[in-house]
Amino acid sequence: MAKVEYNKNKCIGQGNCVAASPFYFTLDEFNKAVLAHSVKKENDVFIADIKEDKLNDVIEAAKQCPVNAIRVFDEKEDIVSVNVKTDKVEEIKAEYNDLKEFVMDKKGYFLIRVNKEKQRVEVGHCGSLNKVDIMVYGTVPIEIYMTIIKKGLVENMGHAAYLGREIEKACLALKNNLEYIQDDELDIKN
Ligand code: SF4
């Protein structure tokens, strides 16, 4: 029997899944999807068997989810909810030279650190040289970088991508008690 797996932690609401598969999905009072007829697999992950006549709806719900919170597996445990067309794809080799192509963001730059005492990642915005004017803190990457974007503290797309990468690394370091140094590789071997 096909199964659906739902990761509540990824859900951002909106309810595309509810529209596609109301038998399996509803929204709770926090605007998070709830998977009906499910059992808890781990933490925020729930799993349910799919009735045969509801399979297409659930696959559609998975395809409509913008954050891939829903996955559908067939009897062989292969994922069946991803339907990506890969013919006629233009392949481009990734190339970038930081020394030659780096462009400073007009809005300033960020100093990022892990505060182990307070168990949070702190991202300080500097509008001028080494003067932190705003500090955004948190433990969930998307919450931190989206707060920064909503506050209009970043303008350059490359800078936004850099920020996402560094915040993800810092949160990973906090979670796994690793040392975080901005711009250095995370040492995950020890
Ligand atoms: S479509 Fe995805 S993000 Fe939207 S409510 Fe459903 S599970 Fe959540």
Boltz pocket constraint, residues with backbone or C-beta under 6 A from the ligand:
constraints:
  - pocket:
      binder: B
      contacts: [[A, 10], [A, 11], [A, 12], [A, 13], [A, 14], [A, 15], [A, 16], [A, 17], [A, 18], [A, 31], [A, 32], [A, 33], [A, 61], [A, 64], [A, 65], [A, 66], [A, 67], [A, 68], [A, 69], [A, 70]]
      max_distance: 6.0
